[in-house]
Amino acid sequence: MRAKIRDNHKREKQKPGYCALLLGWLLAAAGFVLCGCGSGGILDGYTNEPLFPEQLSSVYVEMFENQSLWRGVEYELTDALAKRIEAHTPYKVISSRDRADTVISGRLSAVGQGVLVAERETGRALEKEVRLEAVVSWENLQTGELLIDSRAVGAAATYSEWQNQGFNYASTLAANNLARKIVELMEKDWQ
């Protein structure tokens, strides 16, 4: 009789019971809440909210002012920013300031280049860098609120004359990098 009871007891331990299944589900739910996948968890911070303000739908991109001696870079930056806004935000770039919800403007405060790598024997530059610095503002025309208030942002790109690249090549790359950083500024602040 005792052997029969022991056999039944072993079988009951081997079968996963309702309590074990319930305990597994509770541990999984607690893990999701603790890792922030639920709302109100210890490490709360994950969200499915949009990155950009939702109440806006259009942007007018003003031509950037250029305070440097290098001409033409402001055109590259303005064009790159308009294309980047169209491609990576929910906003439509509008050609008329009167019809736009917002206007983004700025000025190139510095355009410079420097030598990164020089040939040891002759001192000739092997690799150079173009650096762009800008101050950007983004205004909501409906409310008058400044979404970006004169924020400084910079970007750089490198080039090598040995690879048939010049200042214009690098300034275009730097303008694209700067446009990417400006669009990142347009995202909502993390809370």
N, C-alpha and C positions, 0 to 999 in steps of 0.2 A: 504494500500500500504506500509506504514511504517513497519507494522508487517511482511510483506513478505520480505522486505529488511533486517530486523533484523534476520529473520530465515535463509536467505541465508548467511548472515555474520557469524552467529554462526556455520553453516555447514562448511564454508571455514576455520574457526579457528580449528575445530575439525579434519579436514583431514590434515595429514602430507604432506606438499607441497614439491616441488622440492628444494626450498631454504633450508628448514629444513634438508632434506636428505643430500644435499651438505655440509651444515654446520657440520653435524655429521661426515661425512667422513673426512673433513678437520681437525676437532678436533682430531679424531683418528690418522690420519697421523702425526699431530703435536706431539701427545703424544708418538708415537713410536720414532720419531726423538729425542725428549727431553730425553727419558729414555735410549737412546743409542742403540736402536735396529736398527736404520738406520745408515748410514755413515755420519760423520761430525756433529753429535749432540752435545749438550752441555755436556752430560755425556758419550761421546764416549769412548769405551774401550772394548766392546764385540766383539769377533771375532770368525770366524770358522776356522782359520788357525791351522795347526797341532802344537802340543806341542813341538815336537822334530825337529831338523834340517832335512830338506828333502833331501839334496844333499848327505847324507850318507846312507849306507845300511848295513854295517857290523862293528862289534866290536870284537877286541881281548881282552880278560880279562886276564891280567897278575896276577900271584900269588902275593897276598899282602905280603909285608915284615912284620915281627913281631918283634917289639923292646921291647916287654914285656917278662916277665918270664913265662907267661901262653902259653904253646905250643898247637897247634892244632886249635886255634881260627882263624888263618889266612886261613886255609882250609875251615872252615865253612863259613867265610865271602866271599871268592872267589866263592865258590859254590853257595851261596845264591844270590850273585850279578849276576852271569851268568844266573841263572834261572829267576831272576826278570827282567833282560834286555830282555830275550826271551819272557816273558809273558806280559810285560807292555810297551814295546817300539816297534817301527816298525823295529828295527835292528835285524840282525841275528848274533849270537855269532859264531865266526870262531875260529877253533883250530890252525890255522897257522897265525902268525903275518904278513907274507909276502903277504897273500891274503886279509887281512883286510883293510878297509878304515880308521879305527881309532883304537887306543889302549887306554884302561883305566887301570891305575895302581895306586898303593898307598901303604901306610904303616900303620900298626896299631901302633900308637904312645903310646897308653896306654890301658891297660886292668886292671880293678880293681874291687873289690867288697867291699861292705860296709853293715853294719847292719842298717836296717830301723826300725825294731820293736824288742825290747828285752823284755823278761819276767821280770816283776818287781821284783819278789822275788829272782830269781836265776841269772838273767842277761844273760840267754841263748837266743840266737837270734831266734826269731820267723819268721822273714821275712828279707831276704837279697836282695841286688841289685847287678847286674853285669853291669858295664859301659864300653863301648868300644869307643875309640877315634881314628879317622883315618884322614890321610891327603891324598887327592885324586887328581889325574891329569888325564885329558882326552885329547889326542892329535889326531888331524886330520893328518894322515900319507900322504895324498895327497898334503896338503899345508904346513904342519909343524906348523899350528896354534894350540895353546893350547885352547881348548874349555872350560876346567876347569883347572885352574892354581893353584895347591897346596892349595885346599880349605880344611879347617878343618871341620869335621863333627863328631857328636857323637850320640850314642843311648844307651839305657839301657833296662833292663828287670829284673823283680823280681822273686824270688823263695822262697820256704819255705821247709825246711827239714822235717817239720811236715806233709807235703803232699807228701812225698817221691820224692821231687824234689831236684836237686843238681846243682852244678856249671855248669856242662855240659848242662843241660836242659836250664838254663838261658842264657848261652853264645850263644847257638843256636838261641834262641829268639832274643837276642840282635843283633846277626849277621844279622838276617832277617830284623830287624828294621833299622839297619845301611844300609843294601842294599837298602831298600825302600827310605831312605833319599838320597843315592847316585844317584839313578835313578831320583829322583826329581831334583837334581842338573843338570842332563843331559837335562832337559827341556829348551826351549828357554827362555831368559829373557823377562819379561813383559815390554812393552814400554808405 
